[in-house]
Amino acid sequence: MQRRIHSLSCDLVKENKNVRLAHMNFIVENENTEDPTEEDVSFLYKLVDGVCKKSYGFFAAKLAGLPTQLVKEASEAGQLLQKQQERMRATQAARNA
């Protein structure tokens, strides 16, 4: 889900010459695509050009003090939704071929 929203927002910005893509630079320790509660993100307070490689919303939830189990369950639900969407797109592409 995060990747899809990320991709859509980037596509919209590309079409607007008055907007540029940028993000706050950061360092990730313990990067973990399966369990975002294991990640530690340090933001460097430096704006850099380009798209951020992924969303760190789950890290923000962790910083906000949400229970670890809740963040893990939300991440799992997001991953499941993303897999379902990928299957749907593959099925639609097969039908259109």
C-alpha positions in Angstrom: 0.0 0.0 0.0 2.8 2.4 0.9 4.5 1.8 -2.4 1.4 2.3 -4.4 0.6 5.6 -2.7 4.2 6.6 -3.0 4.2 5.8 -6.7 0.9 7.7 -7.3 2.2 10.9 -5.6 5.4 10.8 -7.6 3.5 10.5 -10.8 1.3 13.4 -10.0 4.3 15.6 -9.1 6.1 14.8 -12.3 3.3 16.4 -14.2 3.6 19.7 -12.3 6.6 21.8 -13.1 6.0 24.1 -10.1 6.7 21.2 -7.6 9.9 19.3 -7.0 10.4 16.0 -5.2 12.6 16.2 -2.0 12.8 14.5 1.4 14.7 14.8 4.7 17.9 12.8 4.6 18.1 10.0 7.1 20.0 6.9 8.3 18.2 3.6 9.0 19.6 1.1 11.5 18.3 -2.4 11.6 16.4 -2.0 8.3 13.6 -4.6 8.3 10.9 -4.9 5.6 9.0 -7.6 7.6 8.9 -5.8 11.0 9.2 -2.0 11.0 9.3 -1.9 14.8 12.9 -3.2 14.6 14.0 -0.2 12.5 15.6 2.9 14.0 15.5 6.0 11.8 17.7 9.1 12.5 16.6 12.1 10.5 19.6 14.3 9.6 17.6 17.6 9.2 19.0 18.1 5.6 16.6 18.4 2.7 17.8 16.5 -0.3 16.4 16.3 -3.8 14.6 13.2 -5.0 12.1 10.6 -3.8 12.5 8.9 -0.4 12.9 5.2 -1.0 10.0 4.2 1.2 7.6 5.6 3.8 8.6 5.6 7.5 5.1 6.0 8.8 5.4 2.9 11.0 8.5 4.4 12.6 6.6 7.6 13.2 3.9 5.5 15.0 6.6 3.9 17.1 7.9 7.3 18.0 4.4 8.5 18.9 4.3 5.7 21.5 1.7 3.4 19.8 2.0 -0.1 21.2 4.5 -2.3 19.3 2.0 -5.0 18.7 -0.4 -2.6 17.1 2.3 -1.3 14.8 3.3 -4.8 13.8 -0.3 -5.7 13.1 -0.8 -2.6 11.0 2.3 -3.4 9.0 1.2 -7.0 8.4 -2.2 -5.8 7.3 -0.6 -3.3 4.9 1.6 -6.1 3.4 -1.4 -8.3 3.0 -3.3 -5.6 1.2 -0.4 -4.9 -1.1 -0.1 -8.6 -2.0 -3.9 -8.7 -2.8 -3.6 -5.6 -5.0 -0.6 -7.1 -6.8 -2.6 -10.3 -7.4 -5.6 -8.3 -8.7 -3.4 -6.3 -11.1 -1.7 -9.5 -12.4 -5.2 -11.1 -12.9 -6.4 -8.0 -14.8 -3.2 -7.9 -16.9 -3.7 -11.6 -17.8 -7.3 -10.9 -18.8 -6.3 -8.0 -21.0 -3.5 -10.0 -22.7 
